[in-house]
Amino acid sequence: MTTNGTSQSILLAGASGVLGRHITHALTEAGHKVTGLGRSPENGVRADLMDRDALLRAVEGHHFDTVVHAATALRKHPVRDRDMYATDALRTQGTAHLVEAARATGARRLVVESMAFGYGYGDHGDRPLAEGDPFGPRGATPPLERHIDGMRTKERLAFEAEALEGVALRFGLFYGPGGTEALLPLLRRRQLPLPGDRDRVLPWVELTDAARAVVAAVERGRPGQAYNIADATPLGFRAHVEAVARSFGLPKPLNVPLWLLKLMSYAHTVMSSRLRMSCAKAERELGWTPRCASSHEGLAAMRPASHH
């Protein structure tokens, strides 16, 4: 049953991705009808977001109430800055094309996946950032500016889209079923050396919790608003990965100094950042709170029976 009693037809860009599969499940459970948009055959609407003309042809004759943009080009954890470039392009040109497509289908609402790092990489201190804090500050280097511009532009395009109610969800780092498993072979083979966290923490969100936030935004998000979506327990990158190792009975990652990651430019940037987010607004306006208050809880739920 939908909480507001009306079932919507929803076009989901990125439906076959890790988050997309969770979103599809959550929206369907809530009584909505989901059509996937993407390049692979399992999508109801087959098109590449980067190809404007093909996208507009593909949606012709379709009607949707809401469009959700959760498409990324990431197949694995980004390590170098260039690993993010295709996703940056999906956030800029891809979003512009999707806005046109949404309009063509008569949709009235556009919900976009945004991200904590849109507040900027680096050290934000201990004060939790709220939605009113500056979003999309200039990046310190050209590659970082390219990533931040992607997040800045994606939100701007959603909020400024004529005749569409744009809502953005600023997610913490994802983990959980379908996401965390990618780390396991690396931990097993001891191929994931990590620096100590010092006092650095990052916001995290379990994937099924993230998907529930999308449902809440589809049904109750206020037009033109962004919402922070993260669990109640910010955790350093290493602390999170150690929790994964513990949950799955795998060796802890080896310790390396942070400077050693300089070659892995993007990973180095993420691991040298410190960022907390307040999610009070999502609780107040969307009625969303995380079911998994911490990575430890979310990972415990994933744990294979032998390690309980």
Long-range contacts (C-beta under 8 A, 24 or more apart in sequence): 1-30, 1-31, 2-30, 2-31, 2-32, 2-219, 3-30, 3-219, 3-220, 4-219, 4-220, 7-31, 7-32, 7-33, 8-32, 8-33, 8-65, 8-66, 8-218, 9-33, 9-35, 9-63, 9-64, 9-65, 9-66, 10-34, 10-35, 10-64, 10-65, 10-66, 10-67, 10-68, 10-218, 11-35, 11-37, 11-45, 11-59, 11-62, 11-64, 11-66, 11-67, 11-68, 11-101, 11-102, 11-105, 11-107, 12-36, 12-37, 12-67, 12-68, 12-70, 13-37, 13-38, 13-49, 13-67, 13-68, 13-69, 13-70, 13-71, 13-94, 13-98, 14-38, 14-69, 14-70, 14-71, 14-72, 14-113, 15-42, 15-43, 15-70, 16-40, 16-42, 16-43, 17-70, 17-71, 17-72, 18-174, 18-178, 18-179, 18-207, 19-70, 19-72, 19-113, 19-174, 19-207, 19-210, 19-211, 20-70, 20-71, 21-178, 22-176, 22-177, 22-178, 22-207, 22-208, 22-210, 22-211, 23-68, 23-70, 23-211, 23-214, 23-215, 25-211, 26-208, 26-211, 26-212, 26-214, 26-215, 27-211, 27-214, 27-215, 27-218, 30-215, 30-219, 32-215, 32-218, 35-62, 35-64, 37-71, 38-71, 49-90, 49-94, 49-97, 49-98, 50-89, 50-90, 50-93, 50-94, 50-97, 51-97, 52-93, 52-97, 52-100, 55-97, 55-98, 55-100, 55-101, 56-97, 56-100, 56-101, 56-104, 58-101, 59-101, 59-104, 59-105, 60-104, 62-105, 63-105, 63-106, 64-102, 64-105, 64-106, 64-107, 65-107, 65-108, 65-109, 66-107, 66-108, 66-109, 66-110, 66-111, 66-218, 67-98, 67-101, 67-102, 67-105, 67-107, 67-109, 67-110, 67-111, 68-110, 68-111, 68-112, 68-113, 68-214, 68-218, 69-94, 69-95, 69-98, 69-110, 69-111, 69-112, 69-113, 69-154, 69-158, 70-113, 70-214, 72-113, 76-182, 77-182, 77-183, 77-267, 78-266, 78-267, 79-264, 79-266, 79-267, 80-264, 80-265, 80-266, 80-267, 81-143, 81-144, 81-146, 81-147, 81-265, 81-266, 81-269, 82-143, 83-266, 84-143, 84-146, 84-147, 84-150, 84-266, 85-146, 87-150, 88-146, 88-147, 88-149, 88-150, 89-150, 90-150, 91-150, 91-151, 91-153, 91-154, 92-149, 92-150, 92-153, 92-154, 92-157, 95-153, 95-154, 95-157, 95-158, 96-157, 99-157, 99-158, 99-161, 99-164, 102-161, 102-164, 103-161, 103-162, 103-163, 103-164, 107-164, 108-163, 108-164, 108-165, 109-164, 109-165, 109-166, 109-167, 109-218, 109-221, 109-223, 110-158, 110-161, 110-164, 110-165, 110-166, 110-167, 111-158, 111-167, 111-168, 111-169, 111-214, 111-217, 111-218, 111-221, 112-154, 112-155, 112-158, 112-166, 112-167, 112-168, 112-169, 113-169, 113-171, 113-214, 114-151, 114-154, 114-155, 114-168, 114-169, 114-170, 114-171, 114-226, 115-151, 115-170, 115-171, 116-170, 116-171, 116-172, 116-173, 116-202, 116-203, 116-228, 116-230, 116-275, 116-277, 117-147, 117-148, 117-151, 117-270, 117-273, 117-275, 118-148, 118-151, 118-152, 118-155, 118-170, 119-170, 119-275, 119-277, 120-148, 121-147, 121-148, 121-269, 121-270, 121-272, 121-273, 122-272, 122-273, 122-274, 123-200, 123-272, 123-273, 123-274, 124-273, 124-274, 124-275, 124-276, 125-274, 126-276, 127-276, 128-276, 128-277, 128-278, 129-228, 129-275, 129-276, 129-277, 129-278, 130-228, 130-277, 130-278, 130-280, 130-281, 131-170, 131-225, 131-226, 131-227, 131-228, 131-281, 135-170, 135-226, 143-265, 143-266, 144-269, 155-226, 159-224, 165-221, 165-223, 165-224, 166-223, 166-224, 167-217, 167-221, 167-222, 167-223, 167-224, 167-225, 167-226, 167-227, 168-225, 168-226, 168-227, 169-210, 169-213, 169-214, 169-217, 169-226, 169-227, 169-229, 170-226, 170-227, 170-228, 170-229, 170-277, 171-205, 171-210, 171-213, 171-229, 171-230, 172-202, 172-203, 172-204, 172-205, 172-229, 172-230, 172-231, 172-277, 173-202, 173-203, 173-204, 173-205, 173-240, 174-204, 174-205, 174-206, 174-207, 174-210, 175-204, 175-205, 175-206, 175-207, 175-240, 175-244, 175-295, 175-298, 175-299, 176-206, 176-207, 176-208, 176-209, 176-292, 176-298, 176-302, 177-207, 177-208, 177-302, 178-207, 179-207, 180-244, 180-299, 180-302, 183-241, 183-244, 184-244, 184-248, 184-250, 187-241, 187-244, 187-245, 187-248, 187-250, 187-251, 187-253, 188-250, 188-251, 190-251, 190-253, 190-254, 192-241, 192-253, 192-254, 193-253, 193-254, 193-255, 193-256, 193-260, 194-237, 194-238, 194-241, 194-253, 194-254, 194-255, 194-256, 194-271, 195-238, 195-255, 195-256, 195-257, 195-258, 195-260, 195-261, 195-271, 196-238, 196-255, 197-236, 197-237, 197-238, 197-239, 198-236, 199-274, 200-236, 200-237, 200-271, 200-272, 200-273, 200-274, 201-234, 201-235, 201-236, 201-239, 201-274, 201-275, 201-276, 202-234, 202-235, 202-236, 202-237, 202-240, 202-270, 202-273, 202-274, 202-275, 203-228, 203-230, 203-231, 203-234, 203-275, 203-276, 203-277, 204-230, 204-231, 204-233, 204-234, 204-235, 204-240, 204-295, 205-229, 205-230, 205-231, 205-290, 206-231, 206-290, 206-291, 206-292, 206-295, 206-298, 208-291, 208-292, 209-290, 209-291, 209-292, 209-298, 212-288, 212-291, 213-282, 213-286, 213-288, 216-282, 216-286, 216-287, 216-288, 217-286, 220-285, 220-286, 220-287, 221-285, 221-286, 222-285, 225-281, 225-285, 227-279, 227-281, 227-282, 227-285, 227-286, 227-288, 228-277, 228-278, 228-279, 228-281, 228-282, 229-279, 229-282, 229-288, 230-277, 230-279, 230-290, 231-290, 231-292, 231-293, 231-294, 231-295, 231-298, 232-279, 232-290, 232-293, 232-294, 233-293, 233-294, 233-295, 233-296, 234-275, 234-276, 234-277, 235-294, 235-295, 237-270, 237-271, 238-271, 240-295, 243-295, 243-296, 243-299, 244-295, 244-299, 246-299, 247-299, 247-300, 247-302, 247-303, 247-307, 248-303, 248-304, 248-307, 249-306, 249-307
